[in-house]
Amino acid sequence: MQRFSSIVLVDARGWVLLQERDEHPVIDPEMWGFVGGHVDDGEEYLAAAYRELAEETGLHLDGGLECFGVFPVQHTHADDLDELSLYVMRADLTDDDIVLGEGRQIVFVDPATVTDLPLTVAARQVLPGFLASATYRRLAAGP
């Protein structure tokens, strides 16, 4: 089992930050999914979430991420279930605040168009539940 920390930021419009992966990843190349990645040995999920967010977007947050849940995910490259911890946060940011550190692009996406995108396995499994949740509604509503 591999462990992953993923992050969804929600902007002032209620749009969600997603990454368009390029052709290089072993897992779900050329698909749209979460910012995030592997949790290193001995690393906590939350610490990995902040590290991955900084590596992939250039955003160095000092707190604020909350755990939405931990989910089993069956990636096609592995024979066993992986574990994904999803962290979420309201962030009054725009696409211009993001520094692309990995993938083709990382942008805020209108939730109404999310299902039109070719989503990663994890995003297909977890994102619809997040968008239908009270947590998403609270974050989208703002402070």
C-alpha positions as a Markdown table, in Angstrom:
| # | Residue | x | y | z |
|---|---|---|---|---|
| 1 | Met | 0.0 | 0.0 | 0.0 |
| 2 | Gln | 1.2 | 3.5 | -0.9 |
| 3 | Arg | 0.0 | 6.6 | 1.0 |
| 4 | Phe | -0.9 | 9.8 | -0.7 |
| 5 | Ser | -1.8 | 13.3 | 0.5 |
| 6 | Ser | -3.9 | 15.4 | -1.8 |
| 7 | Ile | -5.2 | 19.0 | -1.5 |
| 8 | Val | -8.2 | 20.8 | -2.9 |
| 9 | Leu | -8.2 | 24.6 | -2.4 |
| 10 | Val | -11.6 | 26.4 | -2.9 |
| 11 | Asp | -11.4 | 30.0 | -4.2 |
| 12 | Ala | -13.8 | 32.9 | -3.7 |
| 13 | Arg | -16.0 | 31.7 | -6.6 |
| 14 | Gly | -16.3 | 28.2 | -5.2 |
| 15 | Trp | -13.9 | 26.9 | -7.9 |
| 16 | Val | -11.5 | 24.1 | -7.0 |
| 17 | Leu | -7.8 | 23.9 | -7.6 |
| 18 | Leu | -6.9 | 20.9 | -9.9 |
| 19 | Gln | -3.8 | 19.8 | -11.7 |
| 20 | Glu | -3.7 | 18.7 | -15.3 |
| 21 | Arg | -1.0 | 15.9 | -15.3 |
| 22 | Asp | 1.4 | 15.7 | -18.1 |
| 23 | Glu | 2.5 | 12.5 | -19.9 |
| 24 | His | 5.3 | 11.5 | -17.4 |
| 25 | Pro | 3.5 | 10.2 | -14.3 |
| 26 | Val | 3.1 | 6.4 | -13.8 |
| 27 | Ile | -0.3 | 7.0 | -12.2 |
| 28 | Asp | -3.0 | 8.6 | -14.5 |
| 29 | Pro | -0.9 | 10.5 | -17.0 |
| 30 | Glu | -2.6 | 13.2 | -19.0 |
| 31 | Met | -5.6 | 13.4 | -16.7 |
| 32 | Trp | -7.0 | 16.0 | -14.2 |
| 33 | Gly | -6.6 | 15.4 | -10.5 |
| 34 | Phe | -5.6 | 16.6 | -7.1 |
| 35 | Val | -2.5 | 18.5 | -6.2 |
| 36 | Gly | -0.5 | 16.2 | -4.0 |
| 37 | Gly | 1.6 | 13.1 | -4.0 |
| 38 | His | 3.4 | 10.3 | -2.0 |
| 39 | Val | 3.7 | 10.5 | 1.7 |
| 40 | Asp | 7.3 | 9.7 | 2.6 |
| 41 | Asp | 8.3 | 7.0 | 5.1 |
| 42 | Gly | 7.9 | 8.4 | 8.6 |
| 43 | Glu | 6.0 | 11.4 | 7.3 |
| 44 | Glu | 2.5 | 12.4 | 8.5 |
| 45 | Tyr | -0.2 | 13.0 | 6.0 |
| 46 | Leu | -0.7 | 16.6 | 7.0 |
| 47 | Ala | 3.0 | 17.4 | 6.7 |
| 48 | Ala | 3.1 | 15.7 | 3.3 |
| 49 | Ala | 0.1 | 17.8 | 2.2 |
| 50 | Tyr | 1.9 | 21.1 | 3.0 |
| 51 | Arg | 5.1 | 19.8 | 1.4 |
| 52 | Glu | 3.4 | 18.7 | -1.8 |
| 53 | Leu | 1.4 | 21.9 | -2.1 |
| 54 | Ala | 4.6 | 23.9 | -1.9 |
| 55 | Glu | 6.5 | 21.7 | -4.4 |
| 56 | Glu | 3.7 | 21.7 | -6.9 |
| 57 | Thr | 2.2 | 25.2 | -6.6 |
| 58 | Gly | 4.8 | 27.4 | -4.9 |
| 59 | Leu | 2.2 | 28.0 | -2.1 |
| 60 | His | 3.7 | 27.9 | 1.4 |
| 61 | Leu | 0.8 | 27.9 | 3.8 |
| 62 | Asp | 1.1 | 28.2 | 7.5 |
| 63 | Gly | -1.9 | 26.2 | 8.7 |
| 64 | Gly | -5.5 | 26.1 | 7.6 |
| 65 | Leu | -5.7 | 22.7 | 5.8 |
| 66 | Glu | -8.4 | 20.4 | 7.2 |
| 67 | Cys | -8.7 | 16.7 | 6.6 |
| 68 | Phe | -11.8 | 15.9 | 4.6 |
| 69 | Gly | -11.2 | 12.2 | 4.8 |
| 70 | Val | -9.0 | 9.2 | 4.1 |
| 71 | Phe | -10.0 | 7.0 | 1.2 |
| 72 | Pro | -9.0 | 3.7 | -0.4 |
| 73 | Val | -8.0 | 4.1 | -4.0 |
| 74 | Gln | -7.2 | 1.3 | -6.5 |
| 75 | His | -4.6 | 2.6 | -8.9 |
| 76 | Thr | -4.1 | 0.5 | -12.0 |
| 77 | His | -0.3 | 0.3 | -11.5 |
| 78 | Ala | -0.7 | -1.6 | -8.2 |
| 79 | Asp | -2.2 | -4.8 | -7.0 |
| 80 | Asp | -3.3 | -3.5 | -3.6 |
| 81 | Leu | -5.3 | -0.5 | -2.4 |
| 82 | Asp | -3.5 | 2.7 | -1.8 |
| 83 | Glu | -4.6 | 5.2 | 0.8 |
| 84 | Leu | -5.4 | 8.9 | 0.0 |
| 85 | Ser | -5.9 | 11.6 | 2.6 |
| 86 | Leu | -7.7 | 14.6 | 1.2 |
| 87 | Tyr | -7.0 | 18.0 | 2.7 |
| 88 | Val | -9.2 | 21.0 | 1.9 |
| 89 | Met | -9.1 | 24.8 | 2.6 |
| 90 | Arg | -10.7 | 28.1 | 1.5 |
| 91 | Ala | -8.0 | 30.1 | -0.2 |
| 92 | Asp | -8.6 | 33.6 | -1.6 |
| 93 | Leu | -6.2 | 33.0 | -4.4 |
| 94 | Thr | -6.3 | 33.1 | -8.2 |
| 95 | Asp | -4.5 | 31.2 | -11.0 |
| 96 | Asp | -1.9 | 34.0 | -11.0 |
| 97 | Asp | -0.9 | 33.0 | -7.5 |
| 98 | Ile | 0.1 | 29.5 | -8.6 |
| 99 | Val | 3.6 | 28.7 | -9.7 |
| 100 | Leu | 3.5 | 25.5 | -11.8 |
| 101 | Gly | 5.9 | 23.0 | -10.3 |
| 102 | Glu | 4.6 | 19.8 | -11.9 |
| 103 | Gly | 2.2 | 18.8 | -14.7 |
| 104 | Arg | 0.8 | 20.8 | -17.6 |
| 105 | Gln | -1.2 | 23.3 | -15.5 |
| 106 | Ile | -2.7 | 23.8 | -12.1 |
| 107 | Val | -5.7 | 26.1 | -12.1 |
| 108 | Phe | -9.0 | 26.7 | -10.4 |
| 109 | Val | -11.8 | 24.8 | -12.2 |
| 110 | Asp | -15.5 | 25.5 | -12.2 |
| 111 | Pro | -17.2 | 22.6 | -10.3 |
| 112 | Ala | -19.9 | 22.6 | -12.9 |
| 113 | Thr | -17.3 | 21.5 | -15.5 |
| 114 | Val | -15.4 | 19.0 | -13.4 |
| 115 | Thr | -17.2 | 15.9 | -14.7 |
| 116 | Asp | -16.4 | 17.0 | -18.3 |
| 117 | Leu | -12.7 | 16.5 | -17.6 |
| 118 | Pro | -10.8 | 13.2 | -17.9 |
| 119 | Leu | -10.2 | 12.7 | -14.1 |
| 120 | Thr | -7.7 | 10.6 | -12.3 |
| 121 | Val | -8.9 | 7.5 | -10.5 |
| 122 | Ala | -8.7 | 9.2 | -7.2 |
| 123 | Ala | -10.4 | 12.4 | -8.4 |
| 124 | Arg | -13.3 | 10.3 | -9.9 |
| 125 | Gln | -13.8 | 8.5 | -6.7 |
| 126 | Val | -13.4 | 11.3 | -4.2 |
| 127 | Leu | -14.1 | 14.7 | -5.8 |
| 128 | Pro | -17.9 | 14.3 | -6.4 |
| 129 | Gly | -18.4 | 13.5 | -2.7 |
| 130 | Phe | -16.4 | 16.5 | -1.7 |
| 131 | Leu | -18.4 | 18.8 | -4.1 |
| 132 | Ala | -21.7 | 17.4 | -2.7 |
| 133 | Ser | -20.6 | 17.9 | 1.0 |
| 134 | Ala | -21.4 | 20.4 | 3.6 |
| 135 | Thr | -17.7 | 21.0 | 3.9 |
| 136 | Tyr | -17.5 | 22.2 | 0.3 |
| 137 | Arg | -20.6 | 24.4 | 0.7 |
| 138 | Arg | -19.0 | 26.0 | 3.8 |
| 139 | Leu | -15.7 | 26.7 | 2.1 |
| 140 | Ala | -17.4 | 28.0 | -1.0 |
| 141 | Ala | -19.6 | 30.4 | 1.0 |
| 142 | Gly | -16.5 | 32.0 | 2.5 |
| 143 | Pro | -15.7 | 33.5 | 5.9 |
